[in-house]
Amino acid sequence: MLLWVSAVMAWAGDDLASLCADRAAIERVYYNHRLGEKPAFESAIPPTTIQQLVHDERRKESVLRQIYHVEISPALVEAEARRIEATSRAPEVLGELKAALAHDPARFARAVARPLVVERELRARFEDDSHLHAALRRQAEQGRAELLAAHAETLEDRVARLKRNYPAEVSEVTWQLGTRSSAPVDRVRPNSAEPSGGSQPVAPVDDRPEGRLYFADLPAELQKVLRAQLRQRGDVSAVIETPRDFRIYVAREKTDAVLAVTAWTLPKRSFDEWLKEVAAGL
């Protein structure tokens, strides 16, 4: 346990050379597993790149500490190292990483586990930062209000207005409401895939006839919301927040077989852009 605590507490005081040496050792392992022809490691990933990687890791931890007042505890780092050990899908690569770090658990904690914890904790707080995303939420709420206020217009006119005002953020999705074994077999009109966005993943389409999307593949909470709010053509959902965007769904068709919607998506600010701006001010 003392090794873990030493690794965690010494992070801020470690010299750059030591941090860069461990980062280079890790990157070399990953590089050796890349397929195809490639230049020498030192040419592809020079020391300046290694230094930048280390700088980025420390910068993220600084932002996490100063903006969100979160300190990475030894317990979190140790838990992450144990998680990596227990769930790794490439044990041979994990073994190579440990060997590259001289089988030193303190170095592994500092160079492998800790950056993963920092990245996860910082992204989670960024995604859930209601103050940071408040203006975008207000815009989404205003757009929904406009849709509801225009209920006297045809659905086609309302959707057309969305597409004119937000051409890059409007898509059409059709979900099959049955299970894969009982889903209707009639051909459906091709439609665009659901917009991507963190906690609302779209299941793989490999085993779907004609690339169909199935409502049952959506997260359970999203299914619950859409079933309750999109009961007939023209219904408008509440504003739905995902880690990467705000969404509003408008029902275009609702039958026992399919739910077809127009999805209006407002992407949140890029994590990388936000991080660069915030870190520059620290």
C-alpha positions in Angstrom: 0.0 0.0 0.0 2.9 2.4 0.7 4.0 2.0 -2.9 0.6 3.1 -4.1 0.5 6.1 -1.8 4.0 7.1 -2.7 3.2 7.0 -6.4 0.0 9.1 -6.0 1.4 11.7 -3.7 4.7 12.1 -5.6 3.0 12.9 -8.9 3.2 16.7 -8.6 6.8 16.6 -7.5 8.2 14.0 -10.0 10.8 15.4 -12.3 9.9 15.7 -16.0 12.6 13.2 -17.1 11.1 10.4 -14.9 7.6 11.0 -16.1 8.7 11.2 -19.8 10.7 8.0 -19.5 7.7 6.1 -18.2 5.4 7.6 -20.9 7.9 6.7 -23.6 8.1 3.1 -22.3 4.3 2.9 -22.5 4.0 4.4 -25.9 6.7 2.1 -27.3 4.7 -0.9 -26.2 1.6 0.4 -28.0 3.7 1.4 -31.0 5.2 -2.1 -31.3 1.6 -3.5 -31.6 0.7 -1.2 -34.6 0.3 -3.1 -37.8 1.9 -2.4 -41.1 5.2 -0.7 -42.1 6.2 2.1 -39.8 9.3 4.2 -39.1 11.5 3.8 -36.0 9.7 4.7 -32.7 12.0 7.6 -32.1 11.0 9.1 -35.5 7.3 8.5 -35.2 7.0 9.6 -31.5 10.0 12.0 -30.8 10.8 13.3 -27.3 8.9 16.5 -27.9 5.7 14.5 -28.4 6.3 12.5 -25.2 6.8 15.7 -23.3 3.6 17.1 -24.7 1.7 13.9 -23.6 3.1 14.3 -20.1 2.2 18.0 -20.1 -1.3 17.2 -21.2 -1.8 14.6 -18.4 -0.6 17.1 -15.7 -2.7 19.9 -17.3 -5.9 17.8 -17.0 -5.2 17.0 -13.4 -4.6 20.7 -12.7 -7.9 21.6 -14.3 -9.7 18.9 -12.3 -8.2 20.3 -9.1 -8.6 24.0 -9.7 -11.9 24.1 -11.6 -13.8 21.3 -9.9 -11.8 21.0 -6.6 -11.3 17.3 -7.0 -8.1 15.6 -5.7 -7.3 12.1 -7.1 -6.9 9.9 -4.0 -4.7 6.9 -3.6 -7.8 4.7 -3.3 -9.1 5.8 -6.7 -5.8 5.1 -8.4 -5.4 1.7 -6.7 -9.0 0.8 -7.6 -8.3 1.7 -11.3 -5.1 -0.4 -11.3 -7.1 -3.4 -10.0 -9.8 -2.8 -12.5 -7.3 -2.8 -15.3 -5.8 -6.1 -14.0 -9.2 -7.7 -13.7 -10.9 -6.6 -16.9 -8.0 -6.3 -19.4 -8.9 -7.8 -22.8 -5.3 -7.9 -23.8 -3.4 -9.5 -20.9 -0.3 -10.0 -23.1 -0.1 -6.2 -23.7 -0.7 -5.5 -20.0 2.2 -7.8 -19.2 4.4 -5.9 -21.6 3.4 -2.6 -20.0 4.3 -3.9 -16.6 7.6 -5.2 -17.9 8.4 -1.9 -19.6 7.9 -0.2 -16.2 10.2 -2.8 -14.5 7.2 -4.5 -12.8 7.1 -1.6 -10.4 3.5 -1.1 -9.1 4.2 2.5 -8.1 5.3 3.4 -11.7 2.3 1.5 -13.1 0.0 3.4 -10.9 1.5 6.7 -11.8 1.9 6.2 -15.5 -1.1 4.0 -16.5 -3.8 4.0 -13.8 -3.7 7.6 -12.7 -4.0 9.3 -16.1 -7.1 7.1 -16.8 -8.7 8.2 -13.5 -8.0 11.8 -14.2 -9.4 11.6 -17.7 -12.6 9.9 -16.6 -13.2 12.2 -13.6 -12.6 15.3 -15.6 -14.8 14.3 -18.6 -17.6 13.3 -16.2 -17.6 16.7 -14.5 -17.4 18.5 -17.8 -20.4 16.6 -19.2 -22.5 17.2 -16.1 -21.6 20.8 -15.6 -25.0 22.5 -15.7 -23.5 26.0 -15.5 -21.2 25.4 -18.5 -24.0 24.1 -20.7 -26.8 26.4 -19.4 -26.9 28.6 -22.5 -27.3 25.6 -24.8 -30.0 24.2 -22.7 -31.9 27.4 -22.8 -31.6 27.4 -26.6 -33.0 23.8 -26.7 -35.9 24.8 -24.4 -36.6 27.8 -26.6 -36.6 25.6 -29.7 -39.0 23.1 -28.1 -41.3 26.0 -27.1 -41.4 27.2 -30.6 -42.3 23.7 -31.9 -45.1 23.5 -29.4 -46.4 27.0 -30.2 -46.6 26.1 -33.8 -48.9 23.1 -33.2 -51.5 24.6 -35.7 -49.0 24.2 -38.5 -48.5 21.0 -40.4 -45.8 18.7 -39.1 -44.0 19.0 -42.4 -43.9 22.8 -42.0 -42.6 22.5 -38.5 -39.9 20.0 -39.5 -39.0 22.2 -42.5 -38.4 25.2 -40.2 -36.1 23.1 -38.0 -34.1 22.0 -41.1 -33.8 25.6 -42.3 -32.7 27.0 -39.0 -30.5 24.1 -37.9 -29.5 22.3 -41.2 -26.6 20.4 -39.6 -28.5 19.3 -36.5 -31.7 17.7 -37.8 -31.9 14.0 -38.8 -34.6 11.4 -39.3 -34.7 8.1 -37.5 -37.0 5.1 -37.8 -36.9 2.5 -35.0 -38.5 -1.0 -35.3 -40.7 -1.5 -32.2 -40.6 -5.3 -32.3 -37.8 -7.6 -31.2 -35.4 -8.8 -33.9 -37.1 -12.1 -34.1 -40.6 -10.6 -34.3 -39.9 -7.4 -36.1 -41.9 -6.6 -39.3 -40.2 -7.9 -42.4 -41.7 -5.4 -44.8 -39.1 -3.0 -46.3 -38.9 0.4 -44.7 -37.7 3.6 -46.2 -34.0 4.1 -45.6 -33.2 6.8 -43.0 -30.2 8.4 -41.4 -28.7 6.8 -38.3 -29.4 8.3 -34.9 -27.1 11.2 -34.1 -24.2 10.1 -32.0 -23.9 11.3 -28.4 -22.2 9.5 -25.4 -24.8 7.9 -23.3 -27.3 7.2 -26.0 -25.3 4.7 -28.2 -26.8 3.1 -31.2 -26.4 -0.7 -31.2 -24.3 -2.3 -34.0 -26.1 -2.8 -37.3 -24.2 -5.9 -38.4 -27.0 -8.3 -37.6 -29.9 -6.0 -38.7 -31.7 -6.8 -41.9 -31.2 -3.8 -44.2 -29.5 -1.8 -41.4 -32.7 -1.4 -39.3 -32.6 0.3 -35.9 -34.5 -1.3 -33.1 -36.1 0.7 -30.3 -35.3 -2.0 -27.8 -31.6 -1.2 -28.4 -31.9 2.2 -26.9 -31.1 2.8 -23.2 -34.0 1.8 -21.0 -34.5 5.3 -19.6 -34.7 6.8 -23.1 -37.2 4.2 -24.2 -39.3 5.1 -21.2 -39.3 8.8 -22.0 -40.1 8.3 -25.7 -42.8 5.8 -25.1 -44.5 8.2 -22.7 -44.1 11.4 -24.8 -44.3 10.3 -28.4 -47.7 8.6 -28.6 -48.8 10.0 -32.0 -47.7 11.9 -35.0 -46.7 15.5 -34.1 -45.9 14.8 -30.4 -42.7 16.6 -29.2 -40.5 15.1 -26.5 -38.9 17.0 -23.6 -35.4 18.3 -24.0 -33.2 15.2 -23.4 -29.6 15.7 -22.3 -26.8 13.3 -23.2 -23.1 13.7 -22.3 -22.5 15.3 -25.7 -25.7 17.1 -26.7 -29.2 18.1 -26.1 -32.0 16.5 -28.1 -35.6 16.9 -29.0 -37.6 14.3 -30.8 -40.7 15.0 -32.9 -42.9 12.0 -33.9 -43.4 11.6 -37.6 -45.1 8.2 -37.5 -46.2 6.0 -34.7 -47.7 2.5 -35.4 -47.5 -0.9 -33.7 -44.5 -1.6 -35.9 -42.4 1.5 -36.0 -41.6 4.8 -34.4 -40.3 7.4 -36.9 -39.0 10.7 -35.6 -37.2 13.9 -36.5 -34.3 14.3 -34.1 -33.1 17.9 -33.4 -29.7 17.8 -31.9 -27.7 20.6 -30.3 -24.1 19.5 -29.8 -22.4 20.6 -26.6 -19.1 22.4 -26.6 -16.1 20.2 -27.5 -14.3 18.8 -24.4 -10.9 19.4 -26.1 -11.7 23.0 -27.0 -13.0 23.7 -23.5 -9.9 22.1 -21.9 -7.5 24.1 -24.0 -9.2 27.4 -23.2 -9.5 26.7 -19.4 -6.0 25.4 -19.1 -4.6 28.5 -20.8 -6.1 30.6 -18.1 -4.6 28.6 -15.1 
